[in-house]
Every structure is written in C-alpha cells, then in structure tokens.
Amino acid sequence: MICNKDLMKNFETMINTADEKLAEELIDAKASFYTPASPEPLYGGKGYLSVVHWMRKSFSNVQWRLDDMAAEDDKVAVRWICTGTHDGEFMGIKPTGKSFSAVVMNFYYFNKEGKIINDIAAEGIIGILRGIGAIGF
C-alpha cells in the first residue's frame, strides 16, 4: 500500500529541486490547480512546477520545508515553512533584498494510484508580503 506521508516527503524534494520527472510521478496529469501565478487553472506536474518557477523568478533561493503533516485516507494536511530572499520583482514590487519566512498550509488529495489530484492552499501570500516589507502588519 502506498503511504501518502512518504509521497509528501518526495513532493518536498520535487518542489525544492523542480524535478519534472518526480512531478510527473507524484501529480496526476489531469489534476488542476488554481494559483496567484495564473488566472487559468494549471494542470499536472508541469503546471504545478510553473508555480515553483514563478516563485523562483522573485525569490531565487525559495525553499519549502515540510514542518508537520497529518494523513487520513486519501488526504494529507501539510504545514510548510517557506523561506526565501526577495531578489527579483514580485507582483509589481521591486526587489528589496529582504528575506522572509512564512507558514503555509495545504491540503492534498490523492487518487487510488497514489498521485495528487488536488491541492487546496491557505493564503500564504501575506507572510511573504510582510517578510519583504511590502505591508506593515
């Protein structure tokens, strides 16, 4: 039986290395994702990695560390610690050189083959904007 917790550890490697082969292994090709990076849904591993590449344009050293997770049946909840340095333009904000650390929460859903079919994310953008000095609270 496939262990979704182990799959999430591989997922952590995939997003931090932008490994396309691993993305194809872990994410169903028909899975759709909605993100601030695109007004249209993104599909499959390549779509998911397009968000990673979008983040790296603004934060070249961005990393996600799997801090905690809970799994039940076909669902895994993950608490990520996302860190990076603002060294490229981000949503119209010129590079500040400031570093950030933000907590991000996601829920992942898996199909019977052990591939991610959905990712529901809490809004982590506030932590990023606060970290780079774009907002003061």
Secondary structure as UniProt FT lines:
FT   HELIX           4..17
FT   HELIX           20..26
FT   TURN            29..30
FT   STRAND          32..35
FT   TURN            36..37
FT   STRAND          38..43
FT   HELIX           44..58
FT   TURN            60..61
FT   STRAND          63..72
FT   TURN            73..74
FT   STRAND          75..85
FT   TURN            91..92
FT   STRAND          99..110
FT   TURN            112..113
FT   STRAND          116..121
FT   HELIX           125..131
FT   TURN            132..133
//
